[in-house]
Structures are given as structure tokens and as C-alpha cells.
């Protein structure tokens, strides 16, 4: 597809012209012929200006970039400093900085030569300040290294799993109409739990709403809810011989 013979190239150009005559757009034709829409427009211009003779003439030859090495390096630095979603700001930058006009297809080829690719960025969770992280790590290391036998450390937080069926790939008879029944809605479960990384003890309480109220039991239609203080009570009850229990959790309002 990338290096077609001359006969194949003529056939593709002819297909594009016929599809244009059928009312298809350049973008649609380009998608199915594995081209960009500017190429289809150029073929149409060639056919309008020179007919079939111009359409079957091939000038396959390489060309040099309009930018020198210094300008290319500056362009790479500019591209890596931000996030560009299409070629328009790139062409605007090149024209403003270097006085060179690039077409859409030419800009795409330039970006590929510079080893840039069109893809989604990776999603990463937002993290805390590095100084604060290191302060916590130092505190945690000191706590574990000096932890007496009658003390324990837990990490605690609230989690909210959902009941919902999700289809997965598997082997099924060809032509069959296999279906998976799903739930009518998403039922969310509120769980307040903790984990001891020393012995992997993981106490938890199931609640209807996580908040910072007392451990009073709230009777509901389907379940009995307890509050986050009940989790501390449960942890404490599991360690009657401990003098101190350290619980590490986030700054959620119900934890305060």
C-alpha cells in the first residue's frame, strides 16, 4: 500500500475520482483508501487540470525538508513542551517562527520524520508533593523501625465496589446468539476497611454511608449501617493486648 506499482497507483487514483463523482467526501474516501484527505483533493485537482493524462503521470521523488537542523531541533523542543492535538498549531508555529508554509500532509510527514506519533497520553493519578511524600515515608520508616511489640499499624480507607456483570471473551459456537444477563441497575456497596501490612489482617465494616458520626447502628431496609468509628472499635477489639494502635488514613472529612 505504501509503495504501489504504477498500475496500482493509477487504479487507486481512478477509484478516488469515481467515488468523488458518486458524491463521497474526501475524508471518507481517504479513510477507505488509507490516505489523507489532502491527497484525494490533489488527485482531483490534477484530474480537473490535466484530465486522465495528468492523473496517470507519476513524479515519485523524494524531497528535502524546508527547515534546517537548528529549526528542526527548536520545533522538537516546542512540541515536547506542550500537547498538540492536530497539525494546525504546528503549521502556524512554523510559519510564525521560520516563515515556512507547510500543508497538512506535509506537516504530517514532517512529524513522522521527527519520530512523533499520534496517540493518547497515558493516564496517571495525581500525586502529592514530593517533599510531603518523602516526609511521610520517613515518618513511616521511623514508626516501623521503632515499633514496640505491643503496638500495631493499620492503613484504613473507604471503598465502593459495584454489583454489575461484565461480558468477557470466550469460545462460543459460530452463529449462536449467546447473551449475558446483567443487573437492572448498579447497586453500590460502601465498605470501610483497614489492613495491617505486618500480618495482612483486614477488618472492615459495611455501611450505607461513610461519615464521621458515632458508632450508633442505623437500621435500614436491606442492611445495618455502622460508621467509621465502628471500624476503629473493631480494630481495637481485635487487639486487647496492644497499648497503641496507629491508623493511617487520608484527610477525608469523616475521618476528622
C-alpha positions as CSV (number, residue, x, y, z in Angstrom):
1,X,0.0,0.0,0.0
2,X,2.9,2.4,0.8
3,X,4.9,1.5,-2.3
4,X,2.4,0.7,-5.0
5,X,3.2,-0.1,-8.6
6,X,2.3,2.4,-11.3
7,X,-0.7,0.4,-12.4
8,X,-1.9,0.0,-8.9
9,X,-1.4,3.7,-8.3
10,X,-3.5,4.6,-11.4
11,X,-6.3,2.3,-10.2
12,X,-6.3,3.9,-6.7
13,X,-6.5,7.4,-8.3
14,X,-9.3,6.3,-10.6
15,X,-11.2,4.8,-7.7
16,X,-10.9,8.1,-5.8
17,X,-12.2,10.1,-8.8
18,X,-15.1,7.8,-9.3
19,X,-16.0,7.9,-5.6
20,X,-15.9,11.7,-5.7
21,X,-18.3,11.5,-8.7
22,X,-20.6,9.4,-6.6
23,X,-20.8,12.1,-4.0
24,X,-18.4,10.7,-1.4
25,X,-16.4,13.2,0.6
26,X,-12.6,13.4,0.5
27,X,-12.4,12.4,4.2
28,X,-14.5,9.2,3.6
29,X,-12.5,8.2,0.5
30,X,-9.2,8.8,2.3
31,X,-10.3,6.6,5.2
32,X,-11.0,3.6,2.9
33,X,-8.0,4.0,0.7
34,X,-5.6,4.5,3.6
35,X,-4.7,8.0,2.6
36,X,-5.1,11.5,3.9
37,X,-7.8,13.7,2.5
38,X,-5.3,16.3,1.1
39,X,-4.0,13.5,-1.2
40,X,-7.5,12.9,-2.6
41,X,-8.0,16.6,-3.2
42,X,-4.7,16.9,-5.0
43,X,-5.7,14.0,-7.3
44,X,-9.0,15.7,-8.0
45,X,-7.1,19.0,-8.9
46,X,-4.8,17.1,-11.2
47,X,-7.7,15.4,-13.0
48,X,-9.5,18.8,-13.4
49,X,-6.4,20.5,-14.7
50,X,-4.9,17.8,-17.0
51,X,-7.5,15.0,-17.3
52,X,-6.5,11.4,-17.4
53,X,-3.0,12.1,-18.7
54,X,-2.2,14.2,-15.7
55,X,-3.8,11.7,-13.3
56,X,-1.6,8.8,-14.7
57,X,1.7,10.8,-14.5
58,X,3.8,10.0,-11.5
59,X,6.6,12.2,-10.2
60,X,7.8,9.9,-7.4
61,X,10.8,11.5,-6.0
62,X,12.0,12.4,-2.5
63,X,12.2,16.0,-1.3
64,X,14.2,17.8,1.3
65,X,12.7,19.4,4.4
66,X,12.3,23.2,4.3
67,X,13.8,23.5,7.8
68,X,17.4,23.3,8.8
69,X,18.8,21.2,11.7
70,X,18.6,24.1,14.2
71,X,15.0,24.9,13.2
72,X,14.0,21.2,13.5
73,X,15.6,21.0,16.9
74,X,13.6,24.1,18.0
75,X,10.4,22.6,16.6
76,X,11.0,19.3,18.6
77,X,11.6,21.3,21.8
78,X,8.3,23.2,21.2
79,X,6.4,20.1,20.5
80,X,7.7,18.3,23.6
81,X,7.0,21.3,25.8
82,X,3.2,21.1,25.2
83,X,0.4,18.9,23.9
84,X,-0.6,19.5,20.3
85,X,-3.8,17.8,19.1
86,X,-3.6,18.4,15.3
87,X,-1.3,20.0,12.7
88,X,-2.9,23.4,12.6
89,X,-0.9,24.9,15.6
90,X,2.2,23.2,14.3
91,X,1.9,24.8,10.9
92,X,1.1,28.2,12.5
93,X,4.2,27.9,14.7
94,X,6.4,27.0,11.8
95,X,5.1,29.9,9.7
96,X,5.4,32.4,12.5
97,X,8.9,31.3,13.7
98,X,10.6,30.3,10.4
99,X,8.5,31.8,7.6
100,X,7.8,28.5,6.0
101,X,4.3,27.4,4.9
102,X,3.5,23.7,5.3
103,X,0.4,21.8,4.1
104,X,-1.5,19.4,6.2
105,X,0.0,16.3,4.6
106,X,3.5,17.8,4.5
107,X,3.3,18.6,8.2
108,X,2.2,15.0,8.9
109,X,5.2,13.7,7.0
110,X,7.5,16.1,8.9
111,X,6.2,15.0,12.3
112,X,6.7,11.3,11.3
113,X,10.3,12.1,10.2
114,X,10.9,13.7,13.6
115,X,9.6,10.5,15.2
116,X,6.4,11.9,16.7
117,X,3.3,9.7,16.7
118,X,-0.4,10.4,17.1
119,X,-1.7,8.6,20.2
120,X,-3.3,9.1,23.5
121,X,-1.3,10.1,26.6
122,X,-1.1,7.7,29.5
123,X,-3.4,8.5,32.4
124,X,-1.6,8.8,35.7
125,X,-3.1,9.5,39.1
126,X,-2.3,12.9,40.5
127,X,0.3,12.6,43.2
128,X,1.2,14.6,46.3
129,X,4.1,17.0,46.6
130,X,7.4,15.1,46.5
131,X,8.6,16.8,49.7
132,X,5.4,15.8,51.6
133,X,5.7,12.3,50.2
134,X,9.3,12.0,51.5
135,X,8.3,13.3,54.9
136,X,5.5,10.7,55.1
137,X,7.9,7.9,54.0
138,X,10.5,9.0,56.6
139,X,7.8,9.1,59.3
140,X,6.5,5.7,58.3
141,X,10.0,4.1,58.3
142,X,10.8,5.6,61.7
143,X,7.5,4.3,63.0
144,X,8.1,0.7,61.8
145,X,11.7,0.6,62.8
146,X,10.9,1.7,66.4
147,X,7.5,-0.1,66.8
148,X,7.3,-1.9,70.2
149,X,5.8,-5.4,70.4
150,X,2.6,-4.0,71.9
151,X,1.7,-1.6,69.1
152,X,0.2,-2.1,65.6
153,X,-0.1,-0.1,62.4
154,X,-3.1,-0.1,60.1
155,X,-4.0,1.7,56.8
156,X,-7.7,2.5,56.5
157,X,-10.0,3.9,53.8
158,X,-13.4,3.6,52.3
159,X,-14.1,1.7,49.1
160,X,-17.2,1.5,47.0
161,X,-17.5,-1.7,44.8
162,X,-20.4,-2.1,42.5
163,X,-22.5,-5.2,41.6
164,X,-22.6,-5.4,37.8
165,X,-22.0,-8.2,35.3
166,X,-19.4,-7.5,32.6
167,X,-19.0,-9.7,29.4
168,X,-15.6,-11.2,28.6
169,X,-14.2,-13.0,25.6
170,X,-14.7,-16.8,25.4
171,X,-15.3,-19.7,22.9
172,X,-18.9,-19.8,21.5
173,X,-20.5,-21.7,18.7
174,X,-20.3,-19.8,15.4
175,X,-23.7,-18.2,14.6
176,X,-25.0,-18.6,18.2
177,X,-26.5,-15.6,20.0
178,X,-25.0,-16.0,23.4
179,X,-26.1,-13.4,25.9
180,X,-25.2,-12.4,29.4
181,X,-27.9,-11.2,31.8
182,X,-26.9,-8.0,33.6
183,X,-28.4,-6.3,36.6
184,X,-31.1,-3.8,36.1
185,X,-29.1,-1.1,37.9
186,X,-25.8,-0.6,39.7
187,X,-26.0,-1.3,43.4
188,X,-23.1,0.4,45.2
189,X,-21.7,-1.1,48.4
190,X,-20.0,1.1,50.9
191,X,-17.2,-0.6,52.9
192,X,-14.9,1.0,55.4
193,X,-11.9,-1.3,55.8
194,X,-8.3,-1.4,57.0
195,X,-5.2,-3.6,56.5
196,X,-2.2,-4.4,58.7
197,X,0.8,-4.9,56.4
198,X,2.6,-6.9,59.0
199,X,0.1,-9.8,59.2
200,X,-2.4,-8.8,56.5
201,X,-5.3,-8.6,59.0
202,X,-8.1,-6.8,57.1
203,X,-11.0,-5.8,59.3
204,X,-13.9,-4.0,57.7
205,X,-17.5,-2.8,58.3
206,X,-20.2,-2.4,55.7
207,X,-22.1,0.9,55.9
208,X,-24.8,2.7,53.9
209,X,-23.0,6.0,54.1
210,X,-19.5,6.6,55.2
211,X,-19.3,9.5,57.7
212,X,-17.8,10.5,61.0
213,X,-20.7,10.1,63.3
214,X,-20.7,7.8,66.4
215,X,-20.9,4.1,66.1
216,X,-24.7,4.1,66.6
217,X,-26.4,1.4,64.5
218,X,-28.8,2.7,61.8
219,X,-31.4,0.2,60.8
220,X,-32.1,0.3,57.1
221,X,-34.4,-1.8,54.8
222,X,-31.7,-4.0,53.4
223,X,-28.7,-3.7,55.8
224,X,-27.5,-2.4,59.0
225,X,-25.0,0.5,58.7
226,X,-22.2,1.4,61.0
227,X,-19.9,4.5,60.9
228,X,-16.2,4.8,60.6
229,X,-15.8,4.9,64.3
230,X,-17.1,1.4,64.4
231,X,-14.1,0.3,62.3
232,X,-11.8,1.7,65.0
233,X,-13.8,-0.1,67.6
234,X,-13.5,-3.3,65.7
235,X,-9.7,-2.9,65.3
236,X,-9.3,-2.2,68.9
237,X,-11.4,-5.2,69.9
238,X,-9.1,-7.5,67.9
239,X,-6.0,-6.3,69.8
240,X,-6.8,-6.2,73.6
241,X,-3.1,-6.5,74.4
242,X,-1.9,-3.6,72.4
243,X,-1.2,-0.3,74.2
244,X,-1.3,1.8,71.0
245,X,-2.7,1.2,67.5
246,X,-1.6,3.6,64.7
247,X,-4.2,4.1,62.0
248,X,-3.1,5.9,58.8
249,X,-5.8,7.3,56.6
250,X,-6.5,10.3,54.3
251,X,-7.8,13.7,55.2
252,X,-11.5,13.0,54.4
253,X,-14.0,15.0,56.4
254,X,-15.5,11.9,58.0
255,X,-12.0,10.9,59.2
256,X,-11.7,14.1,61.1
